[in-house]
Amino acid sequence: MKCPNCEKQGIDSECHQDSVDVGVGVIYGPWGCPECGWSEDSEYDLSDDKDPVNEKGGVIDQYGGYHPPGSSLAIDYMLARMLAQRKEKE
């Protein structure tokens, strides 16, 4: 699936979708774009500079995933946030 958000900007980007086989069927997550952060589920759509870090320090992704505080992705986002704040002060 092509990303509808990227197509509007003239960028050719493929969306991805997570899925899991639970034994009696397959559960699919929302389509998401690795390029711009778009998600077909508005709760996970990061394309409009939505902050993926919640108040507890966990992180959502555009594929419907949640990465708890202390996970490598959550730590990366927290470090990036700290660096951006430090740069703003300079």
C-alpha positions in Angstrom: 0.0 0.0 0.0 1.3 3.5 -0.9 1.2 6.1 1.8 -1.6 8.6 1.1 0.2 11.3 3.1 3.5 10.9 1.2 1.7 10.8 -2.1 0.2 14.2 -1.5 3.8 15.5 -1.1 5.1 13.7 -4.2 7.0 11.1 -2.2 6.9 7.4 -3.1 6.7 5.5 0.1 5.3 2.0 1.0 3.3 1.5 4.2 3.7 -1.5 6.4 1.4 -3.4 8.7 2.1 -5.6 11.7 0.2 -8.8 12.1 0.1 -11.8 14.5 -1.3 -15.2 14.1 -3.1 -16.1 17.4 -3.9 -19.7 16.4 -7.5 -19.1 15.5 -7.0 -16.2 13.1 -4.7 -13.3 12.3 -4.9 -9.9 14.0 -3.8 -7.0 11.9 -2.5 -3.7 13.2 -3.1 -0.4 11.3 -1.2 0.4 8.2 1.7 2.8 8.9 4.4 4.7 7.0 8.0 4.6 8.1 8.8 7.7 6.1 6.3 10.3 7.5 4.8 8.5 10.5 1.3 8.4 9.0 -1.1 5.7 10.4 -4.6 4.7 9.3 -5.6 4.8 13.0 -5.7 8.4 14.2 -4.7 7.3 17.7 -1.3 6.3 16.3 -0.9 8.8 13.5 2.5 10.6 14.1 2.5 12.5 10.7 1.5 15.9 12.2 4.4 16.0 14.7 2.4 14.3 17.4 4.6 13.4 20.3 4.8 9.6 20.6 6.0 9.7 24.2 3.3 9.5 26.8 3.3 10.9 30.4 4.8 7.7 31.8 7.7 7.6 29.3 6.3 4.9 27.0 6.2 5.3 23.2 3.6 4.5 20.6 4.5 3.8 17.0 2.5 4.3 13.7 1.9 0.6 13.5 -0.2 0.4 16.7 2.6 -0.7 18.9 3.4 0.4 22.4 7.0 0.4 23.7 7.1 0.6 27.5 9.3 3.0 29.6 12.8 1.6 29.6 12.6 -0.1 26.2 15.2 0.8 23.7 12.8 2.8 21.5 11.5 4.8 24.5 15.0 5.6 25.7 15.9 6.8 22.2 12.9 9.1 22.1 13.7 10.5 25.6 17.3 11.1 24.6 16.3 12.8 21.4 13.9 15.0 23.3 16.6 16.0 25.8 19.0 16.8 23.0 16.4 18.9 21.2 15.6 20.8 24.4 19.3 21.4 25.1 19.7 22.7 21.5 16.8 25.1 21.9 18.5 26.6 25.0 21.7 27.4 23.1 
